Amino acid sequence: MNLLQAIILGIVQGLTEFIPISSTAHLVFVSRWTGIYGGDPQQITATMAVIQLGTLAAVLVYFASDIWAISSAFIRDHLALVNGKSDSRSIEADSVFPKWLSSESWLGWLIIIGSIPIGTIGLLFKDFIEGEGTKNLWVIATMLIVIALLLIVAEKVGTQRKDIKQLGIWDAIVVGFSQVLALMPGASRSGSTIMAGLFAGQKRETAARFSFLMSIPAIGASGLLQLKEAVDILPADSFIPLLGGTIAAAIVGYLSIWFLIAFLRKNSTMIFIVYRIILGTVLLVLLWQGVLSPHA
């Protein structure tokens, strides 16, 4: 893999990780187009996961103030509880969380709870996720359409009333398990979690923000685990290009987060739904006609 190939992968990763159109689907296309590693599924998966660290950096920078508020409040509230000094003076009367917790530390607990499903399933099925089966274009095309249809339903039936401070354990469970669904290629982590948030009654912007905050443990664990393995899996001369691709993913990812949150304040996810259906349908037709091969 050369620097140009890596930067192209990074740009695609940054664009598609947060916009609900499936980063895996687009990265599979690009990896085929650029011909990196001769189509080796393990090396491609390792490359994708490492470049994901760029989008993790984008989330950390964009939500730096939120992350600091959540982390400091989490430590403060639990230390106060241990020392017997917790109080509820700043807690809203209609809050859904325990009175000794602030809204920020409660959000920290929701992120932890919501990260358990994907952490567990991801480790159990690690070998399968890294294998050729998760690069199958039949599966990718089908999941592009399935999640698009579910997003349509979520847009129609979701009450879209919850702000970030009104989220409860149910929101964490629903969004957490939707991240497991996103292990299916073509599903899209952001698409699945935003869809789940809408089903749970969250506002579109809230669903996107919670989705991005929930991505931090998932992307971080996946990227760091693969970074360790990539040292053995990837050729030694690929690490400078990987660094370039990761930086590209960070810059483009930051812009993608900014765009999507601003977009969802005033618009629905319909433009992404239409894109997914068109792309998935075109892929199914090309596969059926034999123009494309399901595997690299």
NUSE-953812 format. One record per residue (C-alpha): residue in one letter; x, y, z. Coordinates in steps of 0.001 Angstrom, whole numbers, plus 524288, in hexadecimal, padded with zeros to 5 digits. Layout:
<bators>
AXYZ...
</bators>
This chain:
<bators>
M800008000080000N8059380D287FC0DL802E581AA6801A9L7F8E281E577F74AQ7F10A811EB7F993A7F15A814488083BI7ECEB82277806FCI7E1A481E567FE26L7DDA28143A80862G7DECA81E8B81303I7D6438284980BBAV7CBE581DE380941Q7CCA58197781782G7CB168275F81C6EL7BF9B82A0C81367T7B81D81D7C815FCE7BAE681A0582440F7B1858244182983I7A8608268E81E06P79EAE81B2581E45I7A246814E281144S7AB77809E881605S7BA0B80BEB816DAT7BCA47FD5781544A7B54B7FCDC8085CH7BCC08083B8029DL7C9DD803C6807EFV7C7D17F65B801E8F7C52D7FCD77F4BDV7D11C805877F5FDS7D9EE7FA6B7FA71R7D5DB7F2C67EE5BW7D7A87FE877E590T7E51F801CB7EAD6G7E90F7F3797EBD5I7EFA07F4AE7F918Y7F61E7E8647FE5DG7F0D27E07C7F2F7G7E37C7DFBD7F985D7E8557D8A7805C1P7DC9D7D9D780F35Q7E4687D9C981BDFQ7EDDB7E43881752I7E2B47EC97811FET7DB257EB4881ECAA7E7487EF00826A0T7E97A7FAD081DDBM7DB4E7FF3F81F46A7DBAA7FDF382E0AV7E8708057C82F65I7E3BF8107482680Q7D789810D782F05L7E0438169183997G7E039822E983173T7D186823E0832B7L7D3008210A8413FA7DC0282CD884207A7D1B0834D683AECV7C765831288451AL7D0A2833F78505CV7D3DC8417384B1FY7C5F98451884732F7C01E840A985427A7CBCB8446585CA6S7C3B284D2986598D7B8FF842D2866F1I7C2ED8382D869C8W7C98B840A68741CA7BC76843F387A61I7B83B835A187A8ES7C5418309B87FB1S7C70483AEF88A4DA7B8D3839E088ED0F7B9AE82AF688F09I7C5AB82B43897C9R7C0518364A8A04BD7B2FA830128A296H7B8578229F8A5DAL7C2A8828068AEEEA7B81882FF08B5ABL7AFD6823A58B726V7BB3581C048BCF4N7BE0F8273C8C661G7AFB18289F8C9F4K7AEE3836838C4A1S7A5CD834998B8F7D799FC83D6A8B7AES78F3E840428ADE6R78E9F84EFB8AE11S7917F8507189F8AI788FA8453489AE6E77CD28485E8930EA76FE9843EE898E0D76C4483BCF88CDDS779998359488AE9V779F78271D88758F786BC8244688E76P78A348223289CEDK789FA82EA88A4ECW7981F82D4E8A944L79CC682DC389B25S79DF9839B489273S798F0838E188483E7A6FB8383487F93S7AAFE82C97887FCW79E1C825D1884CAL7A1848274A87667G7AE8B820F28798FW7A7698153587F3EL79EAF814578733DI7AAA1813FD86A65I7B08980927872BCI7A3EA80131872DDG7A1C08033286459S7AF8F7FEC186122I7AE3F7F172867BAP7A6E47EA7485CA7I7B0537EDED851AFG7BC167EB7E85A5ET7B72F7DDE385DC5I7B2777D9E585037G7BE227E02F8499CL7C7AE7D7EC8517DL7BFD17CB5C85006F7BEDA7CCA18413FK7CBCC7D37E83EDFD7D0F37C95783538F7C4817C9A982D28I7C4407D89382CF3E7D21E7D8D3827D2G7CF567CE6381DA1E7CACF7CE6280F93G7BC707CC898131CT7BB327DA90817BCK7BFCD7DF9880A7FN7B5297D872802C5L7AE467E2037F9A5W7A1667DA837FA4AV7A0FE7DCF1808F7I7A5717EB0D80788A79B4B7EE3E7FD2DT790677E7C9804F3M793D77EEC581198L794B17FBE480AA4I786687FA44806D2V781C47F3FA81395I786F57FEF581C3AA7819880913812A6L773FA80326813F8L77533802AF822CAL77977810EF822C5I76D0A8145F81B47V764DC80DA1825C1A76CA981429830A4E76A7C8218882A75K75BDF81EE0829D3V75957818E983739G763C381F9683FA5T75E6482A2684891Q76B21831F8847CCR76908838488551AK7751E8349B85D12D780CE83D6785F12I78DFC8382A86367K78ABE83A95871D8Q77E3C83292870DDL7849D825D286CD2G782CB819DB8754BI7876B80BD287650W77DFE807A486B9AD784AC8110B8623BA791F180B58865A6I78D207FD61863CDV7864E80001856E0V79183807E28511BG79B787FE68856E0F795847F28F8503CS7940B7FA2F84399Q7A2ED7FB5B8438EV7A3437EC7D8432CL79AA17ECFE83719A7A4D17F60B8313CL7AEA07EAD58316FM7A73D7E62C82575P7AE147EC2181995G7A5D97F6798130AA79DB57F94181F1DS7A5718056B82336R7A877807ED83187S7A356815DE830F4G7979D811C8828BES793ED806D88321AT795C180EE683E7AI78EB781AF48394AM7839D81213834D4A782FB80C008426FG7833681964848C4L777BF81DC084079F7702F8117184410A773018148985273G76CF38220F850EFQ7793D82A3784FDCK77A1983699847D3R782428350583B99E78D4983D99840BCT78CFC8367884DD6A78D8E8294B846FEA7996282DC883F2DR7A08C8336C84B05F79E088274A85341S7A21E81ECC847C4F7AF11825FD84697L7B1C8825778553CM7AE92816EB8553CS7B831814FA84A23I7C3D2818CC8529DP7C54980BDB85A1AA7C1A4803B084E25I7CACF80A3884479G7D58880BCC84EA1A7D5747FD7F852D5S7D4AD7F877844D7G7DF4C8017983FCEL7E8CD7FF4784B03L7E6DA7F08784A9FQ7E92C7F04683C01L7F4AB7F9A183D3FK7FB6A7EFA0845D0E7F87D7E4A083C3EA7FB937ECFE83059V809D77ED2883465D80A567DE9583123I800397DE4C8261EL804197E9F981DC2P810C07EC008161BA81AB87F4B581CE4D81A687FEC2811EAS80BC28011B8139CF80C658089D82073I8104F815D281AD4P804F78152E8110AL7FC11810CC81C46L7FFD181CF1823EBG7FC528256D81834G7EF4A81E7881696T7EC4481FDA82513I7EEEE82E8C824B1A7E63982FED818B2A7DB738285981FAAA7DC9B8315282B8EI7DB4C83DEB823B8V7D02E8392C81B11G7C98C8327282692Y7C93C83F0A82E6DL7C2BD846248230FS7B91183AEA82176I7B4E583BAE82FC3W7B2FF84A5482EB8F7AB26848CF82239L7A22E83DEB826F7I79EA38443C833FAA79BBC8512A82D32F7942484A3282274L78BA88423082BBER7878C84E398336BK77EE18521282802N77DE78462D81F3AS77A21837CF81F99T782D282C6E81BB4M77B5082AAC80EECI7868D82EA2805F3F78EF4823E680BFBI783BF81A2F80B1EV7822981CC37FC99Y790D781B887FA5BR7916380E7E80191I785EB808DD7FA00I78B6C80D247ECDAL799188080E7EFE7G794107FB397F57DT78AF87F8FD7E9E6V7959D7FBE17DFE8L79EC87F26B7E6CEL794837E7A57E722V791D57E9497D899L7A0637E9287D545L7A2807DD197DDADW796B77D63B7D7B3Q79BA27D9527C9FAG7A9357D4567CD66V7AFA37E17C7CB15L7B4C67E1827D8FCS7BA307D6397E0E2P7B5477D4D07EEE9H7C3437D3367F387A7CFFF7D9EE7F000
</bators>
